[in-house]
Amino acid sequence: MEFQHEPNRIFNEQNGKLLAEVTFPDIDDQSYVIDKTYVDDSLRGQGVAGQLIKAVVEQARAEGKTLEPLCTYARHAFDTHPEYADVLRPTPEA
């Protein structure tokens, strides 16, 4: 699936209908937080959410930024894809 890119958003929209989206606002100059992953019911089970997360990871790598996975799907993706560890934002020390 091809995605459109806007600042802090990667998505697919067809005929005015949002089909897939991941949003990742800035935390600071070095990091984004993945706060929402959405896939329309018609596309569920086809790996679209995984493609969205992969696209965010690739963008973060290209920009030298880190990611904090906040939404449930993003946390699961980072837990099951150790290859994303290089862009995982370190947890602040308590």
C-alpha positions, 0 to 999 in steps of 0.5 A: 500500500502506498502512503501519503506523508505529512508532518507527524502523520503517514496515511492512506486516503482514497476518495476522501475516506481515511483507510489507514493512519499513524500519527507521531507528534514531536516529543522534543527535537530528537523524538516522536511519540507514536500515539495512534495507529488506525486501519479501516475494518476493510483492510484489517488482517492485511499487515497495513498497520505493520507497514505504517509502523515500518514507515515511521521507523524508516522516517525516524532513522532517516531523520536521526530521531527516536520513537516512543511507542505509546499506542497499543499497536505500536508497543506490540510492534516494538515488542515483537520487532527487535530490529526497531530497537535502534530507534526506540526512545530510551526511558528516562531515569527515575 
